[in-house]
Amino acid sequence: MQVADRRIGGQVASLEKALESDVDCDTVLQQAASIRGAVQGLMSQLLEGHLREHVAASNPAALCELEPVMAVLRSYLR
């Protein structure tokens, strides 16, 4: 998860610089969208890890039932 943290931190720093300077709106919007995508990717990883470790760990059969839920979450958080 550290890679995601550094990536998001770098993107936020880049956005801050862009907002402080006279960068065109397209660039700012693109950087904001990149941050959103990175955060959503991290959220997807965290949710999937939580479901696997805390929900399905006590009941391995539940993992099969969780797969469709995780697929929906992954598609929603793209």
N, C-alpha and C positions, 0 to 999 in steps of 0.2 A: 504494500500500500504506500510505501515511502515514495516510489516512483510517481504515483498519481498525485501525492501531496506536493512534490517538487514541481511537477508539470502544472498543476493548478496554480501554485504560487507564482511560477514564472509567467503564466498567462495573465494573472491579476496584475502583476508588476508592469507588464507590457501595456495592459489596458490603462493603468494609472498614468503611465508616461504619455500615452496617446491622448488621454483626456486633458492633460496639462499642457500639451502642445497644440498646434494648429493642424492636426491630422484630419483628413476628410472623414465624413460620417460613415462611408462605406467600410473603411478600415476599422473604425470603432465598433460598428455593428458586427463585423466579422469576428473581431476579438471577443466580444461579449458572447456571441454564439459558440465560439470555441470553448469558453469557460463553462457555459451551460452544458455542452456536450461532455466535457471532462467530469463535471460534477455528477451528471446523470450516470455516466459510466461507473464512477466510484460508488454511487448509491446502489446500482445494480449489483455490483460485486459484494457490497456489504449485506444487502438483503439476501442474496443467494447464500452467502456464507452463514448468515444467521439461521436461515431455514434449514440448511444442511446440518449444522452443528447443534442446534438447540431443539428443533422440531423433529427432524428425522433421526437424530442420533439415538433417541430412546426407542424408536420404532422403525427399523430399516424398511419395512414394507411401505411406510408412509412416503419414502423417497419417490417411489413410482407415482404416487398420487400428487406429489409436489411438483414433478417435472412440468406438467401443463401450466401450473401456476407460475413457475419460474420463467417459462417461455413467454407468457403474457407480460410479466414484469420486464423481461429483457426487451421485448418489442415496444412496450410503453415508454421505457426509459431511454430509448435511442435518441 
